[in-house]
Amino acid sequence: MTSLLKQTKFQNLVIGGLLLLIIIPVFILAIFNHPSVADDYCFAYVTRDYGFWKGQKFYYDGWSGRYWTNFLFHATPLAFGCFWFVKVMPFIIVTLLFHATYVVAGEFFFLKRISEKLVVTASFLILFLGCIPSVVDIYYWYTSVFIYPIAIVYWLYLIVVINRFYQEKYKKIQIWVAILAGVLVFFIIGSNEIMMIFLVGLLGLTGLYKLIFHRKIDFFIAFLLIVAAFSSYLVISAPGNAVRMTGGNVLGGGIKIALEKGVKSFFKESFHWIFFTPILPFSIIFIAFLTNLKEKLKGSIYQVNRIAAFGAFSLLITLMLFGIHYGNDMGIPARVLNVIFGFFIIGWFYNLTLWVVQTALFDKVKINTLNTLISGGWIIINLILSPGLEMMYSDILKGTAFRYDQEMVKRYALIQGSKKDTIAVTPLQNKPESLYFDEIKNNEKHLWNKCYAEYFQKKVIILNDKE
């Protein structure tokens, strides 16, 4: 008997090769990465000049209730002159995503062999990282990395911890498992508002499902909901949150409009993700893999009512989209879509698992030469057409990233070597889309210019774009 995880070495090498196709350019580009003028220097100089804790209080009171990301932002090594940290950061986030997915694969598919867990992990990362809407936001922009992709890592660890709370072998340390779950909930909600909406919704729906279908109150889920409610209060009640909402592009209480946009975005983005990413060919392979694990998977987590599970999945994705529309009437930022796409993938394959385990609909689906070739070719074509991959390889092969790195090094040398208080820098000639997010302006009062000047301890740093 064969399965996806016991196929020939050639098939496993193909999966490994596809992952390398995605990961290698990420690591190459990391060498040329630099801090972004968008926020990175603001957090750095505030920590250096005013202190780690005072900086967090300043932002909590004046701009954002994201208490945990405020903590991470002000812990930036850039505050201590470590420009190289952003070159290491992509390695850190990829490693964390890999490890968290690897742990989830072993936990929920009951896989024992390392090779099996590696194949499942690689498959998820190929789909997710190969098709993310924004490359710079998931790997290279410090401020974005420690808001969004890190929250996915927390959540993957959280579901493992929650699952282990109910296992007999962890009964002796159950209280510590519960505390760890509570800490992860605290971290996730303090990371960003979209994750707050998602996690509160997920925990609430889980508790409601158990009450309706199992006729019982799950006190562990109730405990996590209490932690989530307290954490959400810290975010929502923050003085800085009120400042951000009134000063940003909020719809001003237009819940109906935001909800309509959220529903429309759900259908629009779902259509795109289903038909313009390799999710369908991966689904064929995944179904064949699951048919050989069907008996092992007949546990409580896979006995959830299929209609309820699909409804919850659709509702949670819609709520995340609603949240961003309510707080931002200029559309959905790509960095937010990165996260929602990640949870769309997870929800899609969880619902698919329910159908495989609970029905005989897919029992005859097997991995053979024909569907392997069709699915593999389909995946490769989708990856080749992925804008993110094309962008990364273009920035490397055309030398844009290399020349950008050279320009930035020269700019630092100019600023740090000058004894003048006012410095004009020339506009960048090379702006690799994979790495570059924003630039200082020709307006010395712009926030990016102020933070840049404060960090380098100059009175004014301005862009001289009039030449």
N, C-alpha and C positions, 0 to 999 in steps of 0.2 A: 504494500500500500504506500502510495506516495502522497505528499502534500507540498504546499508551497515551500515549507521549511526543510523538506527533505529532497528537494530537487537536485539536479546535477550541479556540480561545482560551477559549471558554465553559467547557469541561471543566477546563482548567488553572486558570481563575479560581475554579472551585468548590473545587478542591483547595487553592489558596491561601487562599480564604475560610475553609475549615474549619480550616486551621492558625491563621489569625488568631483564629478563634473560641476556640481553646484558649490561644493565647499572650497575647492582649491582657489577659485578666483576671489572668494571672500577673504581668504587668508593672505593672498598676494596683495589685494587692495588695502588690507589693514596696514601694511608697511608704509603706505603713502597717506594714511589718515591724519587729520589734524583736528583740534578742538573747533567747534563751530562758534561763530560770533553770536548765534542765536542761543541765548541763555547760558551757555557753558561758562563764559568769562564772568557773567553776573554772579553766579553761585560761587565761583572760585574767589573773586576778590572780596566778596562779603565775608566768607569764611576766614580768609587771611586777615582782613582788616578789623573785623568786628567779632570774630569768634564763631565757633561751630554752633553752639546752642543759640546764641543771639541771632545768628543768621536765619536759623529755622523759625524762630519766633517772628522775625521780621516778615518772612514770606507767609507764615500761617496767618498773621494779622493783616497783611497787606495785599496778598494776591491769591493764595491757594490753600485749601484745607487738606490737601494731599500730604498728610503728616508723615507717612513713611517714605514717599519719594522725596519730600523735603529733607528728610534725614539723609538719604543716600546722595542727593544732589550736593549737600553741603559737606559731605565726606569726600568730595572729589579730590583726587591727587593733584589736579591742576592748581589747587589752592597752594600747593607746596612746590610749584614749579615743574611738576612732572607732566610734560607734554606727551611723553611716550605712552601714557596710560591708555589713550584712545586707540593706540596701535595694538594693545593687548586685549582691549575690550571685546572685539569680535570673537577672539578665541574663547573668552570667558563665556559669552552668551551662547555660542554654539555648543560648547562643552556642557553647559547646564541644560540646554534643551535636549541634547543627546542623552545625558544621564537620566533626566526626569522621564523621558519617553521610554528609555530602556527599563527603568523600574516599573513603569505602568504596564509595559508589555509582559513582563514576567508575572506581575501581580494579577492581572485580569484575564490572561490567556493560559495561566498555569503552565508556563514554559519553564523548563529546567535547564536546557542546554543553552550555552552562551550564543552559539551560532544562530539558534532559533530567535532569540530575543534581538540579536543584532539585525537580522533580516527585517523583522517587524519595525524596529526603530528606524532603520534606514529608509524603509518604504514611507513611513509617515513624514520624515524629514525631507525626502525627495519631493513629495507632494506639497508640503507646506512651504519650505524654503525655496523650492523651485518656482513657485507661482505667487509669492507674496506681492502685494500691490506696490510696496515701497522698500527698496534695498537700504537706503541711507538710514531709515528710521529703525530698522531691526538690528543693524550691526554697528553703525558708525557714529550716529549722533548721540552723544552721551546722555543728553537730557531725555531723549525719546527711548533709548534702550532701557533706562531704569524707571520708565513709566509703564511701557506696554509689554514687550517680550518677556521681561522678568516676571510679570504677573502671570503669564501662561505657565512659567516654570513653577511658581508657587502653587498654582491650582493643580498641576499634575501631581505634585507631591501631596497636596491636600487630599485628593481622592484616594490615594494609596493609604494615607494615615487613617482616613475615615473607614475605609474597608477593613483595615487591620483592627480597628476598635472592636469590631463584631466577631473577630476570630478568637477561638478558644486559647490558642497558644500565646495570645497577648493579654489574657485576663489578669495576670499578676501585675502587669504594668499599665493596666487600662487607664488609670487616672492620669498617667504621664502621656499616654497616647492622646487622651482627650485634651490635655493642656497644649500639646504640640499642635493639634488641629486648630485650637482656639487662636494660637499665635499666628498660624498661617492665614486664618481668616482675617485677623487684625492687619497683617501685612498686605493682603490682597486688597482689602477695602481702602486701606490708606495709600494705595498705589495710584488709583484713578477712579473717576466716577462711573465709567462704563463697566469696569469690573465690579464696582459696588452694586450697580443695578443687577448685573448678571448673577453675582453670588447670593445676594439677598433673595432674588427670584428663584434661584435653583434650590436653596435651602428651604424656602417657603413652600415651593411646589413639592419637594420631597416629603416634608412633614405633612402636608395636606394629603398627598397620595397615601401615605401610611395610615393616616387617620380614616380615610374613606375606604380604601381597599383592604387594609389589615385590621381595621377597627381598634387601633391603639395609638397612644401618644409615644413618639420616640423621644425620650428625654435627652439623649445625646444630641439629636438634631435641634431640639428646643434650646439646649445650651449654646450650640453654635449660632443659632438665630439671635440669642441674647447678645452674644459677643458681636455679631454682625450689626445688630441694632445700635449698640454702644459705639462701635467703630464708625458707623454711618453718621451718627450724631456728631462725632468729632469732625467729620468732613463737612457736613452740611451747616453746622453751627459756627464754623470758623469765620471770624471777621473777614479774612481774606477771600473766602468763598463768596460772600456778599459783594465785595468789591469787584471780583472777577465777573460775577453774573451781571451786575449793573453796568460794568464798563466794557463788557465783551459784546458778542453778537447774539445774545440770548433772544429768544422769540418773545420774551416778556410775558410768560404765562400762557403762551399759545399752545396749550397741551393738545388741542384737537388738530391743529395744523401739523405739529410735530409728529403726532401719532399717524396721521395720514401719510406724511412723508416717510415715516418708519416702515409702514406696511408696503408702500410702493418700493422702497429701497430693498426690502426683504425679497420681493419677487425679482427685482432687477438684478441684485447681486447674486441671488441663488441661481438664476438662469445662467449668469456668466460663469459662476464657479462650477456648475454641473457640466456645461457644454464647452467651456473654453479653458478648462484645466484638465489634467489627467485623472480626475476623480472617478470617472466611469470605468476606464480600463483597470484602475487600481481596485475598483469594486468587484470586477470579474475575478481578479486574482484573489482578492480577500475572501470572496464567497467560497471559492475552491479550497482555500486554506481552512476556513471555518468548518466545512463539512466533515473534516477529519478530526475536529475537536468538539464536535457537537455534544457528545455524551459528557465530556468534561465540563462543558459550559452550562449545564442545566442547573445552575444555582440561582439564588434569589435575585442577584443583580441582572440576570438575563431572563427573569420571569415577570418583568414589569409589563403591564398592559401596553400593547403596541400602539394603540390609538392615543392613549394618555402620553406615552413617551414622545410620539411624533408631535402631538399638540404642544407639549412642554418645550421641545426643541425649537419649534417654529416661534412660539411665544417669546422665548428667551433671546433668540437672535433678533426678533423684531424690537424687543425692549431695548437691546443694546443700540440698535439703529435709531430708535426713538430718542434715547438719551443724548446722542450726539446731535441730532437735529434740534432738540430742545435747547441745547446749550450753544449751538453754532449754526446760524442760518446761512452760512456760506458753503454748505455741502459737507461731505464726510472726508476728513483728512485721511490721507493714505495710511498714516501711522495707526489710526484707529481701525481702518479696514484690515490691516495686518492681523490684529487681535481677533476681530470678528471672524475673519476667514479661518483662523486656527480653530476656533470653537465650532465653526460650521463643519469643518472636517471631522472633528471629534464626535459631534452630534450625529452626523451622517453615518459614520461607521458604527456607532453604537446602535442606532436604529436598524441598520442593516443586519447587525448581529442578532438582534431580537427576532427578526424575520427568519434568519437561518436556523436559529436554535428552536424556535417555537413552531415552525411549520416545515412541511416537506417540499416546499416550493422550489428550493434550490439544491435538493439532494443529489441531482444528477450532474450538477456542474463539477467538472473535474479539470485539473490542469493537464493539458496535452500539448503536443507540438503546435497545433493550429492556433488554439486560443492564446498560447504563450507568445507566438509570433505576432498575432494581431494586437494583443494587449501591449506587448513590449514596443512594437512599432508606433502604436497610438501614443504611448507615454513619451517616447523619444521625440515625436513630432510636436507634441504639446510643449515639451521643454525647450525645443529649438525655437519655437515661436514665442516663448516667454519673454516679455519686454525686459524683465529684471536681469535675466541671464545674458541676454543680448547686450544690455547696457554695461554690465560688469566686464564682459570680454572685450567690448569695444573700448572702454576706458583703459584697459590694460594694453591691448594690442596696438592701439593708436598712440600710446604714450601719453595720453591726457593726464592720467593719474600721476605718472612720474614727473611730468613738467609742473603740475599743480604742486606737488611736494617741494620741488625746487623753488618755485615762486614763494611759497609760504616760508621756507627757511630763510630766503633772502629778505622777506618782509620783517621777520623777527629780528634779523641782524640789523636792519635799518633802524627799527624802533628802539631796540635795546642799546644800540651803539650811538644813538643821537643824544646830545645834551640839551636839545631844544624841548620846550614844553608843548609846542604845537607841531604836529607831524602830519604831512599829507602823503598818503600811500597811493600807488598806482593801482588801477583796477586789475583784477586777475584776468589773464589771457586764457587760462586753462581752467575750466570748471567741470570736472568729472561728475556726471549726474549721480554716480554711485556714492560719492563721498561728499560732494558740495551741497550745502543746504541754503546758506544765505551769506550776505556780505554786509560790511558796514556801509554807511550811506555818505552822501555829500552834505549831510545835515548833522552838525556836531551835537545837536540836542536829541538826536535819535537814541533810543535806549541801547541799541547795539554799540553805537559809538561811545556812549558814556561808560558802559561796562568795559569796553576794550581799553579806553584811556585809563580808567581806574585800575584795571589789572596791571597795565604796563607802567603805571604811576606817571602818567603824562596828563597835561591839562586838556589837550584836545588831540584826538586822532581822527582824521577825516579822509574820505576818499576823494582823490583828485581825478575826477572823470571828465574834466573840461579840456584835456589835451587832445 
